[in-house]
Amino acid sequence: MVGAVEAVRGAPAATWLTQHGDPGKWLVLRLARRLCGLTLVELGQRLGGLDYAAVGMALRRLDARLPQDPRLRRIYDQAADKLHVKT
């Protein structure tokens, strides 16, 4: 998931995974949730020890933002296509 988002964004994950407010981390979580079916706890653990509540809230916010932000939607769709995930 991280590799697909890196490829679409054209920037290494190290530059956007730790930036506050950057949606890259949440795109990775959304793709992992769809593709792997991991729980919120598992997702949080795999992405740096995030609390399950923070993961859930971030995914809800991302889901609300995707229809309103064409640039973010394009990045998500392109990354999903690379992973063969239906959006």
Secondary structure, DSSP 8 states (H G I E B T S, - for coil): -HHHHHHHHTS-HHHHSSSTT-THHHHHHHHHHHHH---HHHHHHHTTS--HHHHHHHHHHHHHHTTT-HHHHHHHHHHHHHHT---
